[in-house]
Amino acid sequence: MKCEHCTRKECSKKTKTDDPENASVGAPSPAQDRGEKGEFHKLADAKIFLSDCLACDSCVTTEEGVQVSQQNARDFFRVLNLNKKCDTSKHKVLAVSVCPQSLPYFAAKLGLSVTDASRRLCGFLKSLGVRYVFDMAVAVDLSILESQKEFVRRYHQHSEEEPTLPMLTSACPGWVRYAERVLGHPVTPYLCTAKSPQQVMGSLVKDYFARRQNLSPDKIYHVIVAPCYDKKLEALREDVPTASHGSRGADCVLTSGEVVQMMEQSDLSEKDAAVDTLFGDQEEEVRRHDSASSDGHLAHVFRHAAKELFNEDVGEVTYRTLRNKDFQEVTLEKSGEVLLRFAAAYGFRNLQNVVLKLKKGRLPFHFVEVLACAGGCLSGRGQAQAEDGRADRALLLQMEGIYAAIPVRPPESSSHVQELYQEWLGGADSPRVREALHTAYQGPGQPTSSRDIKW
């Protein structure tokens, strides 16, 4: 079984459904492994996903395997059906949050604009019994803003004796899992401690939104719609539950492909509905952050650092291709001197090169945006795979064009973000920010915590 990310042909891994007792979980059969059925959505029923091979030195635990097996449409419909049968006092309030990189996929598959596709998706989910459907842009805003502040802190604290750079992004769960389970302490201290957008959204829905609605967090069943299978594993991270309530931020993760399959198999009439907001106001315009295929941490952190550290205003960010199209560099130069050197490294091969140079002390960058999927988040296997198991190039090109046409809005310009810092977190530099928006990393070596960075 070939790994989702790994480039080694000899890499293989068995699912943990070889024994008869677990056979009912629905792991891919040998025929499916060979691509004979060509339905990549079937992988959503497996206990172990192909992307898990990224962390092959430390396999998914039995408990994690059981939990991941529940991250599928069956569990989603189980909760919907329970709501129809049980007493209203026992009902779950279903809330769905949609990743920004999933929207171009829905637009392409439905033949609609991004705005109309998001409304059609919202209408479909609400016709099933979902109460709220959210866009995740505000969660991306908070993740980027916290990453910006952390980079500036690290830059000031960095020294040869106690290096805090390069800062490696932590928004990609496949990369973070590999860093924690395989690489450990030589790498984890350099991971940005800002929570990923999915983790931030979990905190927003189960804490901020729950309080506004006078709901207990365990009354909310929160579903994430995402472009890749690794997001299912991210939902299992131990530190995702909020300290105050102990409720997991995401109860279920469905890939974009799984949701489209649900839509195609449904006999419900098509209808649109306005997308909800966490703040109870009018539906907002669909927007994105400054990137060709990801959440845009690199571009936004680069501009912020240039202004904060060197008082330089950067307009368009210019990328220079290095080893390949998925390994690119961005620099800030003045009078012939390189002041900042950032890089984007996408795909497992480039990821390995970054790690190798980091371990040898030869990585020349201040910041690296690391993503496990070649081509970035739009290329996630949960939405960009053809029936033959290969990447659907035509669909990817279509999604890239759709994504590029979405208006860009800097996270600093969001009035809702400032409202969240003040009303929810008690100020931009309060201890509550560290609790709600930052995380800690565990691995084979020493654990790394957000406390390691001097605040």
N, C-alpha and C positions, 0 to 999 in steps of 0.2 A: 504494500500500500504506500504510494508515494506521498511524501509530506507536502503540505500546502505551500510551504515557504522554502524548504531545503532544496538545494541544487544538486545534491549528491545522488547519483543514480542508484547506488547500492543501499541507500537509506530505506529501511522498511520497518514497519511496526504493526503488531497485531492489536486488534481491539480486544477489550476485556469482556467479550461475550462468547468466548469459545466454549464454555461449559453449558450444558443443557438448561440449567436453572436460569441463566441470563439470556437465553436465546430469544425470549419474547421481547427484549428491549428494542430490537429492530436494527441491529448493526448491519452494515452493507454486506451482502453476500459476495462470494468470489466473483459471481457474474457481474455484480455491480462494480466491484473493484476494477474489473477489466473494461468497464464502460459500456457493457452490452445494453443496459437499460437507459443509460445516459441521463438519468434524473438526479442532478446533484442535490436536489432538495431532500432526497432520501437520507443523506448524510446527517440531517438534523435529528434523526432518531437514533443515531449511534451513541454508545456510551463514550467512545473515544473518537475524537475528530482527527482528520488528517493533519490539521494545523498543530495538534499536540506534539507531533514529531519534532517540532522546533525545540522542545525541551526534553529530548529523548534520554538524556542522562538521568532524569529524575521523573519517572512516569507519574501520571495523574493517579492520585490515591483512590482507593475503592469508594470512599465516601464522596469524593469529587465526581467520580464516574456516575454514581447514582444520581447526584444532583444535576449533573450536566444532561443526563438522559431525560430529565424532566423539563429541560429548556426547549420546548417544542410546541407546536400548534395543539397537540392533544391536551397538554396541561392548560393552555390558554382556554380551550373550549370547555375543559372540565370546570374551570371557575365560572365561566359564563353560564353553564348548565346548572351549576349549584345555585347560582343567584335566582334562576327561574323556579327552582324546586323548594329551597329552604325559606324559613321565616325571614321577613325583611330585616329584622334585627341582626341577622347573621350574614347579611349580604356584604360582599366585597365591592368597594368602589374601584372600578377598573379605569386606570389612566395609562395612556400610551404616549411615549415620547419618541419622536422620529429623528434619527441622525441626519445632519445636513447632506451627507454624501449619499443617502438613500433616495432623496427627492429626485435627482436627475434620472435615476433608474425607473421610478414610477412614471415620470414624465415620458420617458422613452417607450416604456411598455404600454402605457395607456394612450399614447399619441396626443398628449395634452401639454400645455405650458406647465411650468413648475407650480405656479399658483393654482391653476385649475386641477392639476394632479394631486396637490396636497389637499384640496377641498374634496375631491372625489375619494381619496383615501380616508379622510376624516368621516365622510358620509357613510362609507362602507363599514368602518369600525364601529361607528355609533349605531348603525342598523343591527349590528351583532349584539349590542348591549354595553359597549364601552361608554363610559360617562364623559371622559375628557381625552382630548388628543392635543398634545403639545409639540411645538417646534423646539429644538434644543439649542437655538442660537445663543440664548442668554447664558446657558451653561458653558458654551464655548468661550463666550466673552470672559467669564470669571476665570476659567482655566488659563486663558491667554494672559489676562491682567496679572494673575498671581505668578505666572512664569516670567513675565517681564520684570516684576519687582525682585523675584528671586535671582534672576541673572545679574542684575545690577549689584545686589548684595554680594553674590559670589565673586563678581569682578573685583570689588573693593577688598574682599577678604583673601583673595588668591595670593599665594606666595609659593616659592619653590619648596620650602620646608613643609607647608601645609596647603597643598593644591586643592582648589575647589572648582577648577575648570579643567577640561571643557564641561559644560552643562549639556546633558543628553536629555532629550524630550522623553516624556513618560505617558503620552496620550495613546500609544499603540499597545494594546494588551498582549499581543504576540511577542513583541520585543521585550516588554517588561517581564513577562513570564520566563522568557529565555534568560534574561539577566538575573532574575531571582533564583531560578531553579538550577541553572547550569553555571553561570559565570560567578555569581556571588560578590564578595567584598571587593575584589579588584575593580569592579565596574559599578556596583550599586551606589557608592557614595557620590557618583557623578550624575545619577538620575535626578531630574527635577522632581521636587517633592509635591508640586502642585497636582491636585487630583485631575484625572482625565475628565473630559466633558461628560462621559457616561456616569462617572462617580459623582460629579458635581450635581448632575440632574437628579440622581438618586437622593441626595441630600435636600435638594430644593423641593422635590415632590413629597418626600416622607417627613420633612421637618417644616420648612417654610409654608408650603401649600397646605399641608395637613393642619397646621395651626390656623391659617386663614379660614379654613372650612370647618374648624372645630371637629376634626376627625382624629382618631387615634391612628398612628402610622400603620399598625397592623390591620386596620380596616381597608387600607389601600393596597390593591394589587397592581404593581407598577410594571409595565411591559416596555422594553426598549426595542425599537426596530432599527437594525444596524446592517451595514454592508458585509460584515465578515463573521465567521464562526467564533473567532477568538473572543468576541464580545460576550459570548455565553460563559466562557471561563472567567472573564473579568468580573462577572456578576457574583462569582463565588469568593472573591477576595475577602479575607477575614476582617479587614478594617473598614469595609464598606458600611456595615451597620452604624447608625449614629450612636454616639456614646450615651445620649440622653434617653433613647428609646429602644435600642437594640434591634431595630427593624432593618432588614436588608434593603439597600437602596433600590435594587432591581430584582423583582421576583421572577421575571422570565425575560429572555431575549429571543426575539424572532429575527431571522435574516429577511432582507428585502425580498429575496426570492421566495421564501416561505409565504410571505403575505400576498405576493402576487399570485402564487398558486392557489391560495385560499380564495382570492377574488375571482380567479378564472373558474373555480369549481363551484362558486356560489350561484344560487338561483334567485338571489335578492335583486330587486330592481335598482338600477343605478340612480344615486342621488348624491348631491353635494352638501357639504356642511362647512361652516366657518371653523377654522382652527382656533382652539382655545389658547388663552394665555394664563400664566400663573398669577396674574395680577387682576384678572377679572375685567379687563378693558377690551377694546376692540381688537379684532384680528390684525396682526402686523404684516407688513409686506415681507415676502420671502427674501432673505438676504444671505450672503455668505461672507466668509473671511478671505483674506488675500492669499490665495493659493490656487494652483491649477487642479489639485486633486485631494487635498487634505484640509485639516482645520486651520492651517495658516499660522502655526506658532512661529515659524522661522521669520517670515516677513514682518510680523507685528513686533516680535521681540527685537529684531534688528533695528527697526525704526526707533523704537523706544530707547534702546541702548545708545544709538548714535546721538540722540537728542540729550539724554540724561548724562551721558559720560563725556561727550565731546561737543555738545551744543551744535550738532550738525543736523539739519533737516533733510531727510531722505524722502524723495518722491517715489518714483517707480523703482522697485528692487530688481537689479539686473543679475541674472544667474549665468554662471559660466560652467559649461560641462567639463567634467574631469575624466574619470575612467570610462563612463558610459552615461546615457541619458538619465539614469536614476541615481547618479552621484554628481552633485553640482555644488558650486561654491559661490558665496556672496561675500564681497569685501567692502570695507569702508577705508578709503585711502585719503591721505592729505599730505601734500608736499613730498610725494614719493614714499611715504611711510604707511604701512598697513596698520590701521588702528583696530579694526575688527575683522575677524575671518570666521564666517559661518559656513556650514555645509548642510546639504540635504542628502541623506543616504537611505535609499529605498531598496527593499529586497534583501534576502538573506545573504547573498554573496557580498554585497556592499556592507551589510551589517557586520559580517565576519571581518572584513578588512578594517573597519573602524575599530573593532574590539582588539584586534591584533596590534594595531599601531598604538592604541591607548595603553595596552599592557606593557609595551616596549618604551613608553614615554615619548613616542614620536608622532603623536597626533597633533597637527598644527592648528587646530581650530579652537575657537573660544566656545562654540555652540554647535551642536549637531542635531538636526531633526531626523530622528530614526523611525522608520516605518518598516514593518516586516514584509508587507506586500509590495512587490515590484510594481511601479506605476502609481503607488499611493492608495488612499482609501477607496477611491472610486473602483479600483480593481479588486476589491474584496471578493473572495470566492462565494460569498453569499448572494452575489448579484451579477457577477461578470463572467460566468462560466458557460460555455456552449454545451450542447448535448454530448459532444465527443470528449468532454473533460478539459478541453483547452480554453484559454481565454477567448472570449467573444470579441474580437478586434473591432468589428463593425459597431457593436453595441457600445464598446468603450469609447470609440471616437464620437459617437452620438452623445453619450453622457458627458464627455469632456466639453463638447460644444454647448450643451445645455447649461452645465455648471458655470462655464466662463461667462455666460450671458446674465447670470444672476447678479444683481447689484452688490457691490462690496460696501460694508459699513464698518468702520473701526470700532473695536469694543469700547474705547473711551467715550464714544459719542452716545452710548445708550443711557437714557435717563433711568431705566429700570435697574441697571447695574448699580448706580449710585444709591438708588432707593434700597436695594438689597444690602449693600454695605452698611447703611445707616440703620435701617429698621430691623433687619434680620440678624446682622452680625455685630452691631454696636460700634461701627467705625472700621475704616479700612485697615487699621493696624492693631485691632483688638485681639486678645487671645482666642476669641471665638472664631476668627478667621483661620487660625492655624488648625483648630479642631475640625472645622467644616470643610475647608478647601485644600487641606494638605494631608499627605499620607505618609506611611513608613514602609520600608522595604525589608523583606527577610530573604535570606538566601543561604547557600552552603557555608558562607563565611559569616562575618559579623553582621548583625542587623543594622540597617541604616534608618534613621528617623529624621523627621523634619526638625527635630531639636538639634541635630548636628549643625544646622546652619544658624549662625548668630543673627537673631532678629533685631 
